Amino acid sequence: MPGHPALTRILRQHIEGEQLQPGDLLFTGESGGILAGSVIRRAWRSARKAVLPPHVFESPTGRRVYDIRHTRLTKWLNDGIPPAQVAEWAGNSVAVLLATYARCVDGQLPDLKRRLEAAGDLPEAEVPGAG
């Protein structure tokens, strides 16, 4: 999934500094294996607490690491990025993406109507009794 350029630079520096190869773990547990889920959850909770106002920290916003992915995909869809592109970035099929996120898309109808009207692709409304 595309990341912010500053974060991408930090991750690339980490990969280079650690001389990681394809298939290597980006971050490892104490014994060199996969980080325990509890470690990730504690680190995420600490990071949220450090940067969020108390009312946001106590809300469901970003409570799980996965929520950030969900938020990003929803934002891209709401910004009008084509579902096929969002699905590719997310590593999902379009069908899975839309089954999960279609009901999260909001606020695009006025813009879509304007675009269709500008292209002349909207059918003329029928006037009752005419015709």
Secondary structure, DSSP 8 states (H G I E B T S, - for coil): ----HHHHHHHHHHHHHHT--TT--SS--TTSS---HHHHHHHHHHHHHHHS-HHHHTSSTT-SHHHHHHHHHHHHHHTT--HHHHHHHHT--HHHHHHHHGGG--S-HHHHHHHHHHHT-S-----TT--
